[in-house]
């Protein structure tokens, strides 16, 4: 099955990330990788309550990564594998300007 993550940073900047290369991640390993990147990139929770949903974490990590990390094949491949494994969906769309994650 084909797995990919589409990240839109702006109307003219979209990244199509293949999630099939490399070692597949378990759900727990994917969550841990996203947690680590959330902290490393100094992301802030989107909700006033401080609760961070997995979809929120994917969105804020993508926003903090920006074009530089999303263009890095090693980082973006790991991000894509972690995203599809954590959200348990083969195709994930991350719309940073619209602040939305869809499947």
ROBA-713712 format. One record per residue: residue in three letters; z, y, x of N, C-alpha, C, O in turn; residue number from 1. Coordinates in pm, whole numbers, plus 50000, padded with zeros to 5 digits. Each point is the difference from the previous one (the first is absolute). Layout:
! residues N
+-----+-------+-------+-------+-------+-------+-------+-------+-------+-------+-------+-------+-------+-----+
|  aa |   nc3 |   nc2 |   nc1 |  cac3 |  cac2 |  cac1 |   cc3 |   cc2 |   cc1 |   oc3 |   oc2 |   oc1 |   i |
+-----+-------+-------+-------+-------+-------+-------+-------+-------+-------+-------+-------+-------+-----+
| ALA |     Z |     Y |     X |     Z |     Y |     X |     Z |     Y |     X |     Z |     Y |     X | NUM |
...
+-----+-------+-------+-------+-------+-------+-------+-------+-------+-------+-------+-------+-------+-----+
! end
This chain:
! residues 103
+-----+-------+-------+-------+-------+-------+-------+-------+-------+-------+-------+-------+-------+-----+
|  aa |   nc3 |   nc2 |   nc1 |  cac3 |  cac2 |  cac1 |   cc3 |   cc2 |   cc1 |   oc3 |   oc2 |   oc1 |   i |
+-----+-------+-------+-------+-------+-------+-------+-------+-------+-------+-------+-------+-------+-----+
| UNK | 50000 | 49882 | 50085 | 50000 | 50118 | 49915 | 50000 | 50124 | 50089 | 50072 | 50006 | 50099 |   1 |
| UNK | 49848 | 50091 | 49864 | 49989 | 50125 | 50075 | 50124 | 50087 | 49973 | 50042 | 50017 | 49886 |   2 |
| UNK | 50014 | 50039 | 50221 | 50116 | 50089 | 49987 | 49973 | 50128 | 50075 | 49956 | 49997 | 50115 |   3 |
| UNK | 50070 | 50116 | 49820 | 49979 | 50128 | 50066 | 50089 | 50108 | 49938 | 50051 | 49987 | 49889 |   4 |
| UNK | 49966 | 50118 | 50189 | 50074 | 50117 | 49956 | 49908 | 50120 | 50016 | 49944 | 50021 | 50107 |   5 |
| UNK | 50041 | 50057 | 49787 | 49921 | 50122 | 50004 | 50097 | 50118 | 49998 | 50080 | 50013 | 49907 |   6 |
| UNK | 49914 | 50071 | 50194 | 50090 | 50114 | 50009 | 49917 | 50127 | 49994 | 49911 | 50021 | 50082 |   7 |
| UNK | 50119 | 50065 | 49820 | 49934 | 50129 | 49988 | 50099 | 50107 | 50046 | 50108 | 50016 | 49943 |   8 |
| UNK | 49852 | 50057 | 50162 | 50083 | 50111 | 50049 | 49955 | 50134 | 49942 | 50081 | 50092 | 49985 |   9 |
| UNK | 49792 | 49918 | 49984 | 49943 | 50121 | 49940 | 49870 | 49959 | 49931 | 49954 | 49888 | 50020 |  10 |
| UNK | 49986 | 50201 | 49901 | 49877 | 49962 | 49931 | 49889 | 49953 | 50095 | 49914 | 49921 | 49960 |  11 |
| UNK | 50086 | 50125 | 50163 | 49894 | 49961 | 50093 | 50049 | 49909 | 50114 | 49928 | 49979 | 50098 |  12 |
| UNK | 50193 | 49967 | 49887 | 50054 | 49914 | 50106 | 50067 | 49876 | 49939 | 50110 | 50006 | 49946 |  13 |
| UNK | 49817 | 49881 | 50066 | 50052 | 49874 | 49947 | 49989 | 49893 | 50108 | 49903 | 49996 | 50077 |  14 |
| UNK | 50197 | 49918 | 49928 | 50003 | 49891 | 50096 | 50000 | 49868 | 49924 | 50079 | 49981 | 49907 |  15 |
| UNK | 49833 | 49928 | 50133 | 49994 | 49865 | 49942 | 50054 | 49907 | 50107 | 49938 | 49979 | 50104 |  16 |
| UNK | 50180 | 49965 | 49870 | 50069 | 49918 | 50098 | 49995 | 49853 | 49961 | 50042 | 49963 | 49890 |  17 |
| UNK | 49907 | 49954 | 50199 | 49991 | 49857 | 49975 | 50136 | 49936 | 50027 | 50057 | 50018 | 50108 |  18 |
| UNK | 49993 | 49908 | 49796 | 50132 | 49938 | 50013 | 49991 | 49854 | 50041 | 50101 | 49930 | 50000 |  19 |
| UNK | 49782 | 50023 | 50034 | 49983 | 49857 | 50028 | 50009 | 49964 | 50147 | 50024 | 49884 | 50032 |  20 |
| UNK | 49960 | 50209 | 50058 | 50007 | 49969 | 50142 | 50144 | 49980 | 50044 | 50093 | 50050 | 49937 |  21 |
| UNK | 49926 | 49877 | 50171 | 50134 | 49982 | 50053 | 50083 | 49900 | 49923 | 49951 | 49932 | 49910 |  22 |
| UNK | 50173 | 50061 | 50127 | 50095 | 49905 | 49941 | 50046 | 50048 | 49862 | 50044 | 50115 | 49987 |  23 |
| UNK | 49946 | 49800 | 49909 | 50051 | 50040 | 49868 | 50152 | 50021 | 50006 | 50070 | 49936 | 50079 |  24 |
| UNK | 49979 | 50154 | 49839 | 50142 | 50031 | 49996 | 50065 | 49941 | 49875 | 49938 | 49995 | 49893 |  25 |
| UNK | 50184 | 49961 | 50121 | 50077 | 49959 | 49883 | 50043 | 50127 | 49926 | 49994 | 50110 | 50056 |  26 |
| UNK | 50049 | 49874 | 49822 | 50046 | 50115 | 49922 | 50114 | 50072 | 50073 | 50001 | 50123 | 50009 |  27 |
| UNK | 50093 | 49801 | 50044 | 50116 | 50059 | 50068 | 49960 | 50070 | 50130 | 50050 | 50108 | 50030 |  28 |
| UNK | 49860 | 49831 | 50048 | 49953 | 50064 | 50123 | 49924 | 50129 | 49970 | 50010 | 50098 | 50074 |  29 |
| UNK | 49913 | 49901 | 49817 | 49925 | 50119 | 49959 | 50095 | 50113 | 49961 | 49980 | 50115 | 50039 |  30 |
| UNK | 50122 | 49852 | 49883 | 50099 | 50102 | 49961 | 50071 | 50058 | 50123 | 50022 | 50121 | 50009 |  31 |
| UNK | 50012 | 49791 | 50084 | 50070 | 50043 | 50121 | 49911 | 50093 | 50083 | 50046 | 50102 | 50052 |  32 |
| UNK | 49824 | 49863 | 49961 | 49909 | 50084 | 50076 | 49987 | 50139 | 49936 | 50003 | 50101 | 50069 |  33 |
| UNK | 49983 | 49902 | 49797 | 49992 | 50128 | 49930 | 50129 | 50080 | 50015 | 49997 | 50121 | 50017 |  34 |
| UNK | 50118 | 49811 | 49975 | 50129 | 50068 | 50020 | 50006 | 50063 | 50139 | 50041 | 50115 | 50015 |  35 |
| UNK | 49919 | 49808 | 50086 | 50004 | 50051 | 50137 | 49908 | 50121 | 50018 | 50039 | 50098 | 50064 |  36 |
| UNK | 49841 | 49896 | 49880 | 49906 | 50113 | 50011 | 50049 | 50120 | 49920 | 49983 | 50114 | 50043 |  37 |
| UNK | 50078 | 49862 | 49843 | 50058 | 50109 | 49918 | 50101 | 50079 | 50084 | 50002 | 50123 | 49998 |  38 |
| UNK | 50082 | 49804 | 50074 | 50101 | 50065 | 50086 | 49937 | 50063 | 50124 | 50032 | 50113 | 50035 |  39 |
| UNK | 49880 | 49814 | 50031 | 49937 | 50049 | 50123 | 49920 | 50128 | 49977 | 50001 | 50091 | 50083 |  40 |
| UNK | 49930 | 49916 | 49803 | 49918 | 50116 | 49968 | 50079 | 50110 | 49929 | 49944 | 50102 | 49960 |  41 |
| UNK | 50187 | 49875 | 50026 | 50091 | 50097 | 49940 | 49957 | 50042 | 49860 | 49996 | 50119 | 49967 |  42 |
| UNK | 49971 | 49781 | 49952 | 49959 | 50025 | 49861 | 50123 | 50037 | 49916 | 50112 | 49961 | 50032 |  43 |
| UNK | 49864 | 50113 | 49863 | 50104 | 50040 | 49906 | 49978 | 49931 | 49866 | 49886 | 49983 | 49958 |  44 |
| UNK | 50222 | 49976 | 49974 | 49985 | 49942 | 49866 | 49932 | 50098 | 49905 | 50022 | 50121 | 50007 |  45 |
| UNK | 49895 | 49825 | 49904 | 49931 | 50085 | 49902 | 50088 | 50037 | 49882 | 49976 | 50102 | 49935 |  46 |
| UNK | 50124 | 49818 | 50037 | 50084 | 50019 | 49882 | 50131 | 50069 | 50038 | 50057 | 49973 | 50106 |  47 |
| UNK | 49989 | 50113 | 49807 | 50125 | 50072 | 50024 | 50119 | 49905 | 50012 | 50098 | 50031 | 50068 |  48 |
| UNK | 49893 | 49854 | 49867 | 50109 | 49903 | 50005 | 50012 | 49935 | 50137 | 50103 | 49940 | 50032 |  49 |
| UNK | 49792 | 50071 | 50050 | 49999 | 49937 | 50131 | 49950 | 49857 | 49997 | 49982 | 49939 | 50105 |  50 |
| UNK | 49994 | 50008 | 49775 | 49949 | 49864 | 49987 | 49853 | 49997 | 50045 | 49921 | 50087 | 49963 |  51 |
| UNK | 50045 | 49814 | 50119 | 49864 | 49990 | 50051 | 49939 | 49868 | 49953 | 50041 | 49893 | 50045 |  52 |
| UNK | 49862 | 50116 | 49866 | 49928 | 49883 | 49953 | 49898 | 49959 | 50105 | 49960 | 50083 | 50082 |  53 |
| UNK | 49997 | 49793 | 49917 | 49901 | 49955 | 50098 | 49872 | 50083 | 49995 | 49947 | 50038 | 50104 |  54 |
| UNK | 50005 | 49991 | 49776 | 49879 | 50081 | 49988 | 50022 | 50140 | 50058 | 49910 | 50055 | 50064 |  55 |
| UNK | 50210 | 50003 | 49916 | 50032 | 50131 | 50058 | 49999 | 49992 | 50152 | 49954 | 50091 | 50069 |  56 |
| UNK | 50098 | 49798 | 49983 | 50006 | 49983 | 50146 | 49858 | 49992 | 50058 | 49972 | 50062 | 50102 |  57 |
| UNK | 49940 | 49863 | 49833 | 49862 | 49990 | 50043 | 49935 | 50138 | 50000 | 49933 | 50038 | 50096 |  58 |
| UNK | 50087 | 50036 | 49798 | 49942 | 50133 | 49986 | 50051 | 50096 | 50108 | 49921 | 50070 | 50063 |  59 |
| UNK | 50209 | 49934 | 49958 | 50055 | 50095 | 50098 | 49967 | 49960 | 50143 | 49981 | 50087 | 50086 |  60 |
| UNK | 50011 | 49783 | 49942 | 49960 | 49956 | 50135 | 49854 | 50039 | 50025 | 49967 | 50047 | 50108 |  61 |
| UNK | 49946 | 49933 | 49793 | 49859 | 50038 | 50015 | 49987 | 50151 | 50021 | 49922 | 50044 | 50084 |  62 |
| UNK | 50154 | 50033 | 49841 | 49996 | 50146 | 50014 | 50047 | 50043 | 50139 | 49938 | 50084 | 50064 |  63 |
| UNK | 50172 | 49857 | 49982 | 50054 | 50036 | 50132 | 49909 | 49952 | 50113 | 49991 | 50066 | 50104 |  64 |
| UNK | 49943 | 49822 | 49876 | 49911 | 49946 | 50103 | 49881 | 50091 | 50021 | 49957 | 50023 | 50113 |  65 |
| UNK | 49989 | 50030 | 49778 | 49886 | 50089 | 50009 | 49877 | 49933 | 50059 | 49997 | 49879 | 50022 |  66 |
| UNK | 49904 | 50202 | 50004 | 49872 | 49950 | 50050 | 50013 | 49935 | 50137 | 49927 | 49906 | 50031 |  67 |
| UNK | 50164 | 50142 | 50051 | 50014 | 49948 | 50136 | 50037 | 49852 | 50000 | 49931 | 49919 | 50062 |  68 |
| UNK | 50176 | 50044 | 49869 | 50041 | 49859 | 49998 | 49909 | 49916 | 49912 | 49975 | 49883 | 50032 |  69 |
| UNK | 49974 | 50173 | 49860 | 49911 | 49923 | 49913 | 49869 | 49967 | 50071 | 49934 | 49902 | 49965 |  70 |
| UNK | 50027 | 50177 | 50134 | 49878 | 49973 | 50077 | 50026 | 49902 | 50114 | 49905 | 49951 | 50061 |  71 |
| UNK | 50220 | 50021 | 49969 | 50036 | 49906 | 50106 | 49988 | 49858 | 49944 | 50077 | 49964 | 49910 |  72 |
| UNK | 49830 | 49955 | 50140 | 49978 | 49867 | 49943 | 50125 | 49910 | 50002 | 50024 | 49927 | 49904 |  73 |
| UNK | 50054 | 50077 | 50201 | 50119 | 49915 | 50009 | 50104 | 50041 | 49895 | 50052 | 49915 | 49927 |  74 |
| UNK | 49977 | 50216 | 50065 | 50101 | 50047 | 49905 | 49951 | 49983 | 49856 | 50074 | 49951 | 49915 |  75 |
| UNK | 49802 | 50088 | 50059 | 49949 | 49995 | 49862 | 49987 | 49857 | 49950 | 50020 | 49974 | 49882 |  76 |
| UNK | 49946 | 49932 | 50206 | 49993 | 49860 | 49960 | 50137 | 49947 | 49962 | 50014 | 49927 | 49901 |  77 |
| UNK | 50087 | 50111 | 50177 | 50137 | 49956 | 49969 | 50048 | 50066 | 49870 | 50065 | 49935 | 49918 |  78 |
| UNK | 49903 | 50192 | 50063 | 50036 | 50071 | 49877 | 49936 | 49931 | 49879 | 50065 | 49978 | 49898 |  79 |
| UNK | 49808 | 49988 | 50114 | 49929 | 49934 | 49889 | 50062 | 49864 | 49969 | 50023 | 49969 | 49884 |  80 |
| UNK | 50004 | 49950 | 50219 | 50062 | 49869 | 49978 | 50138 | 50014 | 49937 | 50035 | 49924 | 49910 |  81 |
| UNK | 50043 | 50171 | 50138 | 50135 | 50022 | 49945 | 49992 | 50048 | 49854 | 50079 | 49957 | 49917 |  82 |
| UNK | 49827 | 50129 | 50054 | 49986 | 50055 | 49865 | 49964 | 49892 | 49899 | 50064 | 49988 | 49896 |  83 |
| UNK | 49832 | 49932 | 50134 | 49961 | 49897 | 49903 | 50106 | 49892 | 49987 | 50019 | 49944 | 49892 |  84 |
| UNK | 50051 | 50024 | 50216 | 50106 | 49898 | 49993 | 50122 | 50052 | 49925 | 50058 | 49928 | 49918 |  85 |
| UNK | 49982 | 50195 | 50109 | 50119 | 50056 | 49935 | 49978 | 50020 | 49850 | 50089 | 49974 | 49919 |  86 |
| UNK | 49792 | 50072 | 50045 | 49971 | 50027 | 49859 | 49940 | 49879 | 49928 | 49981 | 50003 | 49878 |  87 |
| UNK | 49988 | 49892 | 50197 | 49944 | 49876 | 49944 | 49874 | 50026 | 49917 | 49983 | 49945 | 49891 |  88 |
| UNK | 49930 | 50138 | 50164 | 49872 | 50032 | 49936 | 49890 | 49994 | 50105 | 50020 | 50046 | 50112 |  89 |
| UNK | 49863 | 49899 | 49855 | 49894 | 49988 | 50100 | 49931 | 50133 | 50032 | 49951 | 50020 | 50111 |  90 |
| UNK | 50044 | 50069 | 49792 | 49937 | 50131 | 50021 | 50097 | 50108 | 49954 | 50050 | 49997 | 49887 |  91 |
| UNK | 49977 | 50097 | 50204 | 50093 | 50109 | 49969 | 49929 | 50131 | 50031 | 49938 | 50015 | 50105 |  92 |
| UNK | 50072 | 50080 | 49802 | 49945 | 50134 | 50020 | 50117 | 50099 | 50014 | 50088 | 50006 | 49914 |  93 |
| UNK | 49910 | 50069 | 50195 | 50105 | 50097 | 50027 | 49935 | 50138 | 49996 | 49921 | 50034 | 50088 |  94 |
| UNK | 50113 | 50044 | 49811 | 49946 | 50135 | 49983 | 50109 | 50098 | 50041 | 50087 | 50034 | 49920 |  95 |
| UNK | 49908 | 50013 | 50204 | 50104 | 50088 | 50052 | 50003 | 50134 | 49926 | 50109 | 50041 | 49958 |  96 |
| UNK | 49778 | 50029 | 50023 | 50008 | 50128 | 49928 | 50049 | 49983 | 49855 | 50073 | 50086 | 49949 |  97 |
| UNK | 49888 | 49805 | 49987 | 50042 | 49973 | 49862 | 50137 | 49935 | 49990 | 50051 | 49979 | 49890 |  98 |
| UNK | 50009 | 49988 | 50227 | 50131 | 49935 | 50005 | 50004 | 49876 | 49912 | 50093 | 49982 | 49921 |  99 |
| UNK | 49805 | 49931 | 50094 | 49991 | 49881 | 49916 | 49959 | 49878 | 50081 | 49922 | 50010 | 50095 | 100 |
| UNK | 50131 | 49877 | 49867 | 49961 | 49869 | 50052 | 49954 | 49919 | 49882 | 50072 | 49986 | 49901 | 101 |
| UNK | 49806 | 49959 | 50108 | 49947 | 49920 | 49890 | 49942 | 49871 | 50055 | 49978 | 49985 | 50120 | 102 |
| UNK | 49998 | 49920 | 49787 | 49955 | 49867 | 50039 | 49868 | 49966 | 49934 | 49947 | 49892 | 50021 | 103 |
+-----+-------+-------+-------+-------+-------+-------+-------+-------+-------+-------+-------+-------+-----+
! end
